[in-house]
Amino acid sequence: MMWNLDIASELRVVGNDPEMADMSNPRGEIIREVWFVTATSDDGRAFAHVWDSEDEGEVGGWLDSIRESVSRATGWNPEGRDAWRHWRNLYGSAAHEAAGDDADGERRDALDAEAREGQQ
C-alpha cells in the first residue's frame, strides 16, 4: 500500500484567555490555524502526525524529514504508531464508504470550508 504524505491544517483551540470571554466565546478560547503532516492511503484513510504547529513552514520541514525516513522504510504504515492518529476518511473514498462516514464527513468538510472562507 502506498501512502501519500502532505501537510494540512485545521482550526483548533490553542489556549484560553478569560479576559477575552464574552457571550459568543464564554471560555475565552483562542482559536488558530494549526498545521500538521498527514499520511493518506490509497483507499482514503488519512492519519495525522501528533506534532503540530501554527507555523506552516516548520511543518513543511517536518514533512521533508518524514518523507526521507519513510523512503528508507519497507512497508511503512502509520496505523498503530504512537506518533500518528486516525484523522478522517476522505469523502467518497472506499474507506469513507466502508465506515459509513457520510453525515460526519459532510458536516466536517462543510465546517472546514466555512472556516477557510472566513479567513480570506
Wavefront OBJ file of the C-alpha trace (Angstrom):
o trace
v 0.000 0.000 0.000
v 1.241 3.445 -0.897
v 0.912 6.392 1.474
v 0.782 9.996 0.267
v 2.482 12.379 2.714
v 1.439 16.024 2.776
v 0.577 18.857 5.155
v -2.889 20.009 6.188
v -4.413 22.424 8.646
v -7.489 22.821 10.748
v -8.766 25.338 13.251
v -8.133 24.344 16.877
v -8.330 25.808 20.343
v -4.719 26.623 21.275
v -5.383 28.288 24.603
v -7.783 30.264 26.760
v -7.823 33.884 27.875
v -10.636 34.562 30.376
v -10.306 38.296 29.702
v -11.435 37.672 26.110
v -14.576 35.787 27.200
v -17.936 37.085 26.016
v -21.385 35.751 25.084
v -20.125 34.150 21.867
v -16.968 32.737 23.486
v -17.732 32.149 27.185
v -14.423 30.377 27.915
v -12.274 32.901 26.072
v -10.928 30.226 23.718
v -8.106 31.242 21.402
v -8.640 29.578 18.029
v -5.863 29.406 15.456
v -4.985 27.525 12.295
v -2.760 24.582 13.227
v -0.616 22.723 10.653
v 0.431 19.054 10.711
v 1.759 16.282 8.473
v -0.765 13.819 7.037
v -0.454 10.328 5.558
v -3.275 9.220 3.227
v -3.680 5.654 1.994
v -4.827 4.514 -1.446
v -8.247 3.653 -0.010
v -8.733 7.115 1.555
v -7.789 6.641 5.205
v -5.989 9.732 6.456
v -3.756 9.865 9.516
v -2.357 12.999 11.163
v 1.009 13.248 12.865
v 0.614 14.171 16.532
v 3.128 17.029 16.277
v 1.535 20.244 15.084
v 2.482 23.880 14.797
v 1.000 27.264 13.948
v 3.965 27.727 11.559
v 3.298 26.191 8.124
v 6.987 26.440 7.200
v 8.068 24.466 10.255
v 5.614 21.682 9.355
v 6.959 21.703 5.779
v 10.383 20.903 7.254
v 8.889 18.037 9.259
v 7.242 16.746 6.069
v 10.609 16.607 4.302
v 12.169 14.771 7.247
v 9.301 12.258 7.496
v 9.360 11.661 3.717
v 13.072 10.910 3.938
v 12.525 8.429 6.789
v 9.609 6.730 5.034
v 11.558 6.390 1.792
v 14.102 4.228 3.660
v 11.451 2.001 5.287
v 9.883 -1.003 3.592
v 6.134 -1.380 4.065
v 5.805 1.787 6.172
v 2.347 2.240 7.712
v 1.207 4.917 10.230
v -1.519 2.697 11.725
v -0.791 1.674 15.290
v 2.174 4.044 15.641
v 2.186 6.353 18.652
v 3.112 9.386 16.548
v 0.050 9.064 14.272
v -3.703 9.245 14.906
v -6.579 8.465 12.552
v -7.742 11.850 11.299
v -10.516 11.141 8.808
v -11.588 9.089 5.818
v -11.559 11.138 2.627
v -15.046 11.921 1.398
v -16.192 9.488 -1.302
v -13.238 7.119 -0.794
v -13.518 3.373 -0.252
v -12.648 3.862 3.432
v -15.351 6.532 3.729
v -17.975 4.270 2.175
v -16.920 1.259 4.272
v -17.103 3.259 7.519
v -20.444 4.893 6.657
v -18.992 8.349 7.302
v -21.376 10.295 5.047
v -23.014 12.510 7.653
v -19.923 13.182 9.781
v -17.625 13.730 6.802
v -20.002 16.099 5.042
v -20.538 18.125 8.213
v -16.784 18.334 8.931
v -15.947 19.256 5.321
v -18.622 21.980 5.358
v -17.221 23.411 8.606
v -13.673 23.337 7.204
v -14.806 25.156 4.034
v -16.749 27.725 6.063
v -13.735 28.389 8.305
v -11.434 28.847 5.305
v -13.870 31.297 3.668
v -13.826 33.370 6.848
v -10.006 33.666 6.645
v -9.970 35.141 3.153
l 1 2 3 4 5 6 7 8 9 10 11 12 13 14 15 16 17 18 19 20 21 22 23 24 25 26 27 28 29 30 31 32 33 34 35 36 37 38 39 40 41 42 43 44 45 46 47 48 49 50 51 52 53 54 55 56 57 58 59 60 61 62 63 64 65 66 67 68 69 70 71 72 73 74 75 76 77 78 79 80 81 82 83 84 85 86 87 88 89 90 91 92 93 94 95 96 97 98 99 100 101 102 103 104 105 106 107 108 109 110 111 112 113 114 115 116 117 118 119 120
